[in-house]
């Protein structure tokens, strides 16, 4: 038998290669062999290129029905595993990795939720949440109430693309905070801040309390010390990775010993969902408990909503410590 690479290609061979919808070069070679033509893998590959047939290397041998099924699975929001089961059910043999690679090459993304295109209704809801000045967690809840499931990271990225998370927007909101208050309130706030700052400087402390810390300071709880980022008052804790963590509590009660080496009986930490995750807060409370310090962690949003409740909670904890002593 003459060498197959030296023989000219017949019209029937070209028709088999051009019209056949093969998932791989091997199937094309097998189909030619079934019709009585012996061709090598490299010969079939070169002939496909000469005939203008799309390369299997580029499209992975994906047939149009498979691509339509993949787009359908993406629009349904199915995960990769569910897409694999769907392909098996309709008679397509595709692995998990092949589906992931094809979805990525088609721009469908690796994750059916985070990379799913935003609909017009979702964008309109994001505009409405922006006008209502909702935070990212509140925006996520707002979308869920309307039947849309998005992660916080996805909302953050989309808000950035829409121009909602720019510095100009943040500065505009900050300016609006002052615009919503009368000149008397602004002047009173500035005088109060300046008096407190001078008093704390005279005591050897530094820092200015934020709005939520001001709420606790105005409670007038005797013995509750606002450390205000003064690193003389710190507690030696451990981070989750095992490293030493010199934690400066927001408020401390019953500090025993010098600031740098002593420890308080009670600390009050004001945490925010934007800066502190639930895992970090739980770890911080456990670390305080490990060295014998009671910790009260208060959400800044909840503190602004019901300050009287948390004032009673702090006073009860202090009273309990005083009774034990």
N, C-alpha and C positions, 0 to 999 in steps of 0.2 A: 504494500500500500504506500503510495507516495506521501511525502511529508505534508500534513494538513496546512502548515503555515505557508507553503509555496503554491498551493492551489488558489485559483481565483474564486471569489465569492459569487455564488449563483444568485439569481433573482429570488428563488424560493428560500434560500438561507436568509437573505436580507428581509424578506417578508416575515419570516419567523421571528427574527430579532426585533424588527420594527413594530410589528403588530402585537407581539406577545407582551403581556403585562406580568413581568417576572419580579419576584421579591429579591432575587439575588442573581449574580452572574452564574453561579453554579446551576441554578434552575434553567437559565438560558442554554448553557452547555448541555444539560440533560435533555432539553427539548430538541436541540439539534441532533443529538445522538439518537433520539427516538424516531426521527425522520430519516436516519441513515447518514447523517453528516457528522464527521469527527472534527471537532475544533477545540483548541486549547483555551484555557481561561484567559490568557493574555490576548489571544487572537480575537475572542469575542468582545473583550473590553475595548480594544482598539477599533473594531468594526462598529461598535455602538457609538463611539465618539465620531467616527467618520460619517455615520448616518444621522447624527444630530440627536440621538436618543439621550435623554437626560441620564447623567451618571448615577449609578447606584451609590457611589461614595458620597454624593452630595445629598440625595434625597432618601437614602437608606432603603431604596426599593419600596417606598410607601406608595400604595395605590390610591387613586382618588377616593374610593369608598372608605379606606382607612383614615384618610385626612379629614373627610367629612365627619366620620365617627369621632375623631379626636376633637374637632371643633365643637361638636355637639356636647361631648363630655365636659369641655371647658366652660361652655355657656351654662351648663347645668350646675357648675361649681363643684364638680366631683373631685375627690382626691386622686392621687396617682394609683393607689391600691384599688379604688373603686373603678377607675378607668381600665385597669388591667382585667378585672373581673368582667367588665362590660365587653371588652374586646374578645375575651374567651367565649362569652355567651353568644356573640354574633358570628363566631367562627374565624376571628383574626388571631394569629399567634404572634404576640408582641410581648417582650419582656418589660420589666419595670424600668430598667435603664434606657431601653430604646424609646419608651414613651416620654421619659424625662428629657432626653436629648432632643427629641423631635419637638416637644412643646417649647423648649427653650429656643430652638432654631426658628420656630414660627412666631416667636415673640409673645407666646402665651404665658411665659413665666414658669417658675418651678413650683409655685404655691397657688392653689386654686382660689384662695381667699385674698391673700395680700397682693397678688399680681392681677387679679381680675379687674377689668376696666370699669371705671366708675360710670354709672348710668346718669342720664340727665336729671332724674329725680334725686339721686344722691348728691349731685353737685348743687342742685337748688337747695337741698337741706343743709349742706355745708355753708352756703351763702346765708341762709336764715340763722344758723348757729353763730356765724360770724357777726351778724347784726345784733344778735342777742348777747354777744360777748361771752359765749360759753367756752369753758376750758376743754382740753382734749378729752379727759374722762367724761365730762358732761356731754360733749358732742357724740362720743361713742354710745352713751345711753340714749341720747336723742335719736340717733340713727336706728338703734335697736327697737325703739318704740314704733318706728315706721316700717319695720320689717327688714332692715338692712344690717348685716353683720360685717363689721370692719374692726381690725385691730387698731390699737392706739398708734402704733408706728405707721400703719397705712394712712390713718387720718392725718398724722403729722406731716408725712411726705406730700399728701395731696393738698393740705393747707398751704404748705410752702410753695408748691407749684402754682396755686391760685393767688399767691401774694399775701396770704393772711398772717404768716408767721415772720414777716420781715421786720427789720428794726424800725422802719417808719410806722408800722402798725403798732408795735409795742410803745414807741414814743407817743403816738397819738392817744393810746389808751391811758398812758401815764399823765398826759396833759389833761385828758378828760376827767381824770380823778380830781384834779384841782378845780376844773371848771364847774364841777357839780357842787362845789362848796362855796359858801359866801366868803367875802373878804375877811369878815370877823373870825370865821372858823379857821381860815388859813393863817391869819396873824396869831391866833391863840395857839395853834399847833406849833408854829415856829418858835414862839416864846417858850412854850413848855419844853420843846426839844433842847433849846439852848440852855435853859436852867438845869435840866437833868444832865446834860453833857458836862457843864461846868462842875456840878456837884460830884459826878462820878470821877471826873479828872482829879478833883481835890482829894478823893478817897483812894487814888492810885489805880483806878479802873479805867478802861477805855471801851469805846464802842457805843453805838446808839441803838436802842431797841427798835424792832420793827413794829408793825401795827398789832400783830397778835401778842407780842411780848408786852406791849403797852397795856393790853387788856388785863393781863395778870398783875402788872405793876400797880395799876389803878385799883386793884382789889384791896390793897393795903394790908396784906397778910403779914403779920409781925414775924420777923425771923427768916422770912423767905428772901434769900439773897440772889439778886440778878447778877450773874457773873459777866454777861455782856462781852463775850469773846476775850475775857482777860485770861491769858494762858497761865497765870499764876495759880488759878483754880482749875485743876484738871484731875481726872481720875484715870488710872492706868487700867485699860481694858485690852481685849484681844479682838482683832478683826476675824472675819470668817476664814481668811487664809492663814491664820495663826500669828500674824505680825502684831507687834505692840501698837496699841491705839490710845493715845493720850487724849481722852474725851473731855471737852469743856462743856459741862452741862449748862442749859439755859438758866435754870434756877436751882438753888441748893438750900436745904434747911438742916440745921444742926451740924455744921461743919466742925469736925474735931481734929485738932492738930494744925500745923502750918498748911497754907494753901497748896504747896507743891507736893507734900507727902501725906497730908491727912485725907479724910474722906467724910462726906456728909451722911446723914441718916436717911435723907429723902432728896430725890432730884425730880424736877419737873421738866420734861422735854416737850417743846412745841414742834411738831412734825408736820410736813406738808406732803401731799400726794405727788407733787411735781418733783420734789427733791429727795424724798425718802420712800422706798418701796416697803411693802408689808414685811418682806423677809428681813430687811435691814432693821426695821423697828423691833421685830421679835427678837432678833439677835442682840440688839442693844439692851433690851429689857432683861434678857437671860444673862448677859454679861454683868449687868448691875446686880442682879440677884445672886450671881455666883460669888461676888465679893461682899455680900451682905448689905447692899444698898437698895432701898425701895425706890422704884421708878414709876412715875406716872407720865405716860406718853399721851399727849392730847393733840388731836388733829386741829390744825389752824382753822379750817372751815367750820368744824363743829363748835370750836370755841367761840367764833364770832356769832354763830347761831344761837347758842345757849350758854352765855358766860356764867350765869348764876349757878347752873348745875355743877360746873367744874370748880367754881369757887367753894361750894359745899364739899365737893370731893376732896379738894386739897386740904381744907380746914379739918375735915374728919381724919385724914391721914396724919396730919400734924398732931392733932389731939391724941390720937392713938399712940404715937411715938412718945409724947410727953407723959402719958399715963404709964407706959412701960418703964420709963426712966424713974 
